[in-house]
Amino acid sequence: MDIGTNGELMLWRPDTLWAASTAAGPAFEGGEIAQGCGGVTGAIDRVWVENGGLGAHVIGGGEAQGVCGSGLLDAAAALLALGRLDATGAADAPAYRLKDGVRLTAGDVRALQLAKAAVAAGVETLLSSAGVRPAEVKRLLLAGGFGSKLNIASAAAVGLIPAALAGRAQAVGNASLAGAAALLLDTGLRAKAERIARTARAVRLGGDPAFEARFLAAMDFPMAQEE
């Protein structure tokens, strides 16, 4: 999984690559978030429950200027744990102070729900298309800048990734760059890459009624789906 404005999803089965792309929107990169920003100095990148409230870490250690994608996930997970958000995302306050002058609004929570629902529904549809259950997935690789920084427990808590895969998830950093470097160092990989590309199965999510139904269901946080 490479999660950003688009969620690029790939599932490897013996000799066949299944792939899909879902439009997550800009929330994970700080877009459409009231005080959102990228993972830069001044960004809140981690949030946790502390003394019945919220604690937060700021990149660079100075005054908080905004909240980036990983902080957004953490904040929602912490508010769920505190009972400040319910399963539908309804908040018990218009906004929550994270640190200094940075607040998370009810609108930010809704933007997160839209983004995580698109990714979660894409994952579920891809697995279903390939005939694979989450329990059968051996490893979940999270690629890209956001994927390498997010808290896996928070991602599972808000429903971005299946809870069944949280214990098998790992960040792999910039996988596309690593793959390009590997091709340069081992020319024999090119033939393998070309073969995989020829046999890859693309799952088109746009206009798929099953994906749309899963998207609506995934808007809720996981606790609602367990009731």
N, C-alpha and C positions, 0 to 999 in steps of 0.2 A: 504494500500500500504506500502510495505517495500522496499525502494529503496537503492540499493547498486550496487555491481557488477552484481547481478541479481535483477530484479524487481519482487518481489513476490506480486501478485495481487489477491485479494479476493473480491467477491461481495456477500452480504447476501440478499437473498430474503426469504420470509416466508417459513421456513422449508427446504430451499435448499441453500447450499453454492456453488458458482461458483468460480473456481480458475484457475489461469494461472501463468506461469513464463516466463519472457523474459530476454534475455541476454543484459544487458545495457552496459557491459564493465566497466573498472575501473575508468572512468573519474570522477564520483561523489566522489571517494575516493582518488583523486589526481593522479591516474595513467594516463599515456599517455598525461599528461599536462606538458608543458616545465618546469615550476617551481611549479608543483603541490605537495601537501602534505596532510596529514591527518589533522583533527581538533585539532592541538596541539599548544603549545606555539610558537609564531612566525608566525602562519598562518593567512593570511587575510581571515576573515570569513564573513565580510560584506563590501559591496561596494555600493555607492550611487552617484547621480548626485550632484555636488557642484560647484557653480560659473562657470557653463559652462564646467566643467571637472569632474573628478572623485575624490571622497573622499573614504577613506577606514579605517576599524578598524582592529587592529592586536590583536590576542589573547595574553594576558599577557602584552600588552602595549609597548613592546620593538620594535626593528627593525624587519621589515617584512622579513621572510625567504622564504615564498612561499604562495600559495593560495589553500585553501581547497574547497570542493564541494559547500558549501553554498556561498562562495565568488565568485566562478566561475559563478554560476547562477546569482548572483547580478550584477557582472561585465557585463555579456552579456545583461541583462535587461537594465542596465544603458546606455550601448553603443547603444542599439536599441533606447532608449528614446532620445539620443543625435543625432541620425541619422548617427552614425559612422559605424553602420552595416546596411546592407539592409536586405530585407526579405529572401533572399537566403543565408544569412550569409557572403556575400562578405564584406570585410573590406576596409576602406579607408586608412589604414596604415598597415605595416607589424606587428606592435605590439603596445600595449598601456601600459603605465606605470600606475600601480595601486598604489604602495607606495614603497618608498625607491628603492631598485634595482629589485623589482618584476614586471614583465611585463606579460601581456596576449597576446599571439600570435594569428595570424590568424589560425594556426593549432590547437590551443586550442579551438577556436570557433567551428571548424569542429568536433573535438572530442566530444564536448558538444552536437552538433547537432545529431551525431550518437547515443549518449546515450539517449538523451531525446526523440528522434524519436522512439527508441525501446520501451520505457515505454509508451509513448503516444499511439502508435499503439496497444500495448498490452491492454491498458485500453479500447480503442475504440472497439477492437475485443471482449473483454470480455463482455462489455455492449451489443454489438450487438448479441452475442451468447445467452445471457440471455433475450433478448427482452426488454432491459431497455434503456431509453433515459437519458442523463446526467441530465436533469431537474428533473427527477424522483428520483434521488439519494438524500437521506435525509442528509447523513453525509459522508464526506471523511476523513478517519483516516490515518494519516501519521505516520508510526512506524519506529523504529530503530534510530540509532544515527544521520544519515544524515537527515532523515525525520523530526526529532524533532528540527533540527537546521536551516533548510532552510526557506527563506522568501517566504511565500505563494504567495504574489503578484508577486515576481520575477519568481516563478515556473509557474504561469499562463502566465506571459508576454513572456516567451520563449517557451511556449507550452508544458511544462512537464506535467501539469495537465490541464484538460478542464477549460476554463475561467468560465464556468457556475457553477463550483464547488468551486471556490476560496472562496466564502463567507460561504461555508459549510465545509471547511477543518479545521482540528485541529490536532496538534501533540499529540501523546499518549506515546511517549518515547519507552522504551524497552517492547513492548507488549508481546513478547514470554516469557520473564522472569516473567512478571506480570501474564500471563496465567498459567505458571507452578506453581507459588506460590498459585494462586487461587485453583488449583487442589489439592494441598497439604492441604489447609485449609478447603476445602469442597469436600469430597469424592463423594458427589452426582453429582458433575459436570462431573465425569469421564464417567458415562453412557451417558450423553448428548453429550460429546465430541466424544465418540465412535459412537453414532448415526449420528452425523453430518459428521464424516469421512466416514461412510458407504454410505451416500446419496450424498456426494459432487460430483459435476460435474466438471471434469477436461477439460479445453479447451486447446488443443495442438496448439501452434502457429507455430512451426517449419514446414515448407513446406506448410503452408496455404496461398494460393494466395491472399486472402483478407487481411491477416495480412501484407504480403509483399507490397501490393499496399498502404496500410495505412502507412507503415513505410516510403516509399518513399515520400508520401505526407507530412508526419510529419517532414521531414528533414527541411522544410522551417519554418521560424518563423511565428507566427499566422497572422501577418499583410498581408502576401502573400496569405493566405487562405481566407482572407476577401475581397480581391480585385476582 
